[in-house]
Amino acid sequence: MSQVPAYLARPWDVSVAKRTHEYIYDDSTVWLKVEGQMFKVSRRKLTTVSAVFSNLFCLPKTDEEPIKLNHTVEDFKAFLWYLESNHFEFADWMKCSTVPERFARVLSIASMAHFYLCSEISAWATVQLKELLPSCGLIDIGTLKRRHAFSSRASDQEPTFFDQVQSYWCNTIRSSTDPIHWLVASQDLHDQHLQSFAYLQILKLQHATIQSDKRLSVLDRMRLHTGAFNLIIHDGTGTESNYRHARSSGGVSDPQGILSHRTSFRIEVLSEVYATDPARYSITRTQRANLLARYGVKSLWEIFNRSPMGFELSKIAIPSS
């Protein structure tokens, strides 16, 4: 009769067994607080995908004093769902959900993964977003803002995705009947390219109510005047046929130089004091003469008053700088 190995005779004695390093789990949990809601989650799942969480969990915290994360509950739940769901659950959800639903959830996953330096998850999510983007249709402004914020952070890794997001914004603004709404949203994002495009769409629509729209600041009106003047100079009709991307002094894309303080005509063209001084402009005397002849006027100021906006310039307070 053969002798039974010692480690089988005493299975509770692990000292004689070789320990594997791949499957030694610490399944302890940690309390996390997100937007006032408490989550009790596995430390292992989070520390496996992110070294940021590993460092975070080294902080001295108790269950009564949870670690606070500055994220939305929606984003955090989506991230946990991705970590906890198996292949079959994920495949079923992808089949049953709509494109906007998939985009919103993957966007949350991408944002969290990028924040916590989960490079593999972030790369996967970015690919998914790029594939879903053309089929999304119009998405609410809140989602657009979140999408823009993520794409800005990820632009160093995925510049083409950031370009896609900007193009999507521009198409949304172009199809909108209220570009001022999107101008305000673009200003919240501090994106000069999108602001400039919104200004251009406002000029194209030529709404009669724009003069009295309280959402436009004095600076907005000044930029609209400058943009209207540039449209006339570049095209003569105020249309988009000669639309092009200029570069402002800050190096950002600025269609028609609407935001730049150093456009083809300096912003001082708004002041009647400088209207008779061609040396102040970045155009030649010949160009100026040709413009005056084209419109049959005696001064550039008269041309400006014929801009598509039709504002009464005397009623607008122009900043001195």
ChimeraX attribute file (.defattr): number of C-alpha atoms within 10 A of each C-alpha:
attribute: neighborCount
match mode: 1-to-1
recipient: residues
	/A:1	3
	/A:2	4
	/A:3	6
	/A:4	9
	/A:5	8
	/A:6	10
	/A:7	13
	/A:8	9
	/A:9	10
	/A:10	11
	/A:11	10
	/A:12	8
	/A:13	11
	/A:14	10
	/A:15	8
	/A:16	10
	/A:17	9
	/A:18	7
	/A:19	10
	/A:20	7
	/A:21	7
	/A:22	6
	/A:23	7
	/A:24	8
	/A:25	10
	/A:26	10
	/A:27	11
	/A:28	10
	/A:29	14
	/A:30	17
	/A:31	18
	/A:32	17
	/A:33	17
	/A:34	19
	/A:35	13
	/A:36	11
	/A:37	10
	/A:38	14
	/A:39	17
	/A:40	13
	/A:41	15
	/A:42	16
	/A:43	18
	/A:44	17
	/A:45	17
	/A:46	19
	/A:47	15
	/A:48	11
	/A:49	18
	/A:50	17
	/A:51	14
	/A:52	14
	/A:53	17
	/A:54	15
	/A:55	10
	/A:56	12
	/A:57	15
	/A:58	8
	/A:59	9
	/A:60	9
	/A:61	13
	/A:62	10
	/A:63	11
	/A:64	7
	/A:65	11
	/A:66	17
	/A:67	20
	/A:68	14
	/A:69	13
	/A:70	10
	/A:71	14
	/A:72	14
	/A:73	18
	/A:74	14
	/A:75	20
	/A:76	20
	/A:77	16
	/A:78	19
	/A:79	22
	/A:80	16
	/A:81	15
	/A:82	17
	/A:83	14
	/A:84	13
	/A:85	11
	/A:86	10
	/A:87	9
	/A:88	9
	/A:89	12
	/A:90	13
	/A:91	11
	/A:92	10
	/A:93	12
	/A:94	13
	/A:95	10
	/A:96	10
	/A:97	11
	/A:98	11
	/A:99	15
	/A:100	18
	/A:101	14
	/A:102	19
	/A:103	24
	/A:104	21
	/A:105	20
	/A:106	24
	/A:107	25
	/A:108	26
	/A:109	27
	/A:110	30
	/A:111	26
	/A:112	22
	/A:113	21
	/A:114	21
	/A:115	16
	/A:116	16
	/A:117	16
	/A:118	18
	/A:119	15
	/A:120	12
	/A:121	18
	/A:122	22
	/A:123	16
	/A:124	14
	/A:125	22
	/A:126	24
	/A:127	14
	/A:128	16
	/A:129	21
	/A:130	16
	/A:131	12
	/A:132	16
	/A:133	16
	/A:134	10
	/A:135	11
	/A:136	17
	/A:137	12
	/A:138	13
	/A:139	12
	/A:140	9
	/A:141	13
	/A:142	10
	/A:143	15
	/A:144	17
	/A:145	16
	/A:146	16
	/A:147	20
	/A:148	19
	/A:149	15
	/A:150	20
	/A:151	26
	/A:152	20
	/A:153	14
	/A:154	20
	/A:155	14
	/A:156	10
	/A:157	13
	/A:158	15
	/A:159	12
	/A:160	13
	/A:161	19
	/A:162	22
	/A:163	14
	/A:164	15
	/A:165	19
	/A:166	18
	/A:167	13
	/A:168	18
	/A:169	21
	/A:170	19
	/A:171	13
	/A:172	15
	/A:173	23
	/A:174	19
	/A:175	11
	/A:176	14
	/A:177	12
	/A:178	15
	/A:179	22
	/A:180	20
	/A:181	14
	/A:182	22
	/A:183	23
	/A:184	15
	/A:185	19
	/A:186	21
	/A:187	14
	/A:188	11
	/A:189	16
	/A:190	11
	/A:191	16
	/A:192	20
	/A:193	21
	/A:194	24
	/A:195	27
	/A:196	25
	/A:197	27
	/A:198	28
	/A:199	27
	/A:200	25
	/A:201	22
	/A:202	22
	/A:203	22
	/A:204	17
	/A:205	15
	/A:206	12
	/A:207	14
	/A:208	11
	/A:209	8
	/A:210	17
	/A:211	13
	/A:212	8
	/A:213	11
	/A:214	9
	/A:215	12
	/A:216	16
	/A:217	10
	/A:218	14
	/A:219	14
	/A:220	15
	/A:221	20
	/A:222	21
	/A:223	20
	/A:224	24
	/A:225	25
	/A:226	26
	/A:227	28
	/A:228	28
	/A:229	29
	/A:230	21
	/A:231	26
	/A:232	18
	/A:233	18
	/A:234	17
	/A:235	14
	/A:236	15
	/A:237	14
	/A:238	22
	/A:239	16
	/A:240	14
	/A:241	10
	/A:242	12
	/A:243	14
	/A:244	13
	/A:245	13
	/A:246	17
	/A:247	18
	/A:248	19
	/A:249	14
	/A:250	9
	/A:251	9
	/A:252	15
	/A:253	21
	/A:254	22
	/A:255	24
	/A:256	28
	/A:257	25
	/A:258	29
	/A:259	28
	/A:260	25
	/A:261	16
	/A:262	16
	/A:263	20
	/A:264	17
	/A:265	19
	/A:266	16
	/A:267	22
	/A:268	19
	/A:269	20
	/A:270	20
	/A:271	14
	/A:272	12
	/A:273	9
	/A:274	15
	/A:275	16
	/A:276	14
	/A:277	10
	/A:278	15
	/A:279	10
	/A:280	14
	/A:281	19
	/A:282	12
	/A:283	13
	/A:284	11
	/A:285	12
	/A:286	9
	/A:287	11
	/A:288	16
	/A:289	13
	/A:290	12
	/A:291	19
	/A:292	16
	/A:293	12
	/A:294	11
	/A:295	14
	/A:296	11
	/A:297	12
	/A:298	13
	/A:299	17
	/A:300	20
	/A:301	17
	/A:302	14
	/A:303	18
	/A:304	22
	/A:305	16
	/A:306	14
	/A:307	22
	/A:308	22
	/A:309	24
	/A:310	14
	/A:311	18
	/A:312	9
	/A:313	15
	/A:314	9
	/A:315	7
	/A:316	12
	/A:317	11
	/A:318	16
	/A:319	9
	/A:320	6
	/A:321	6
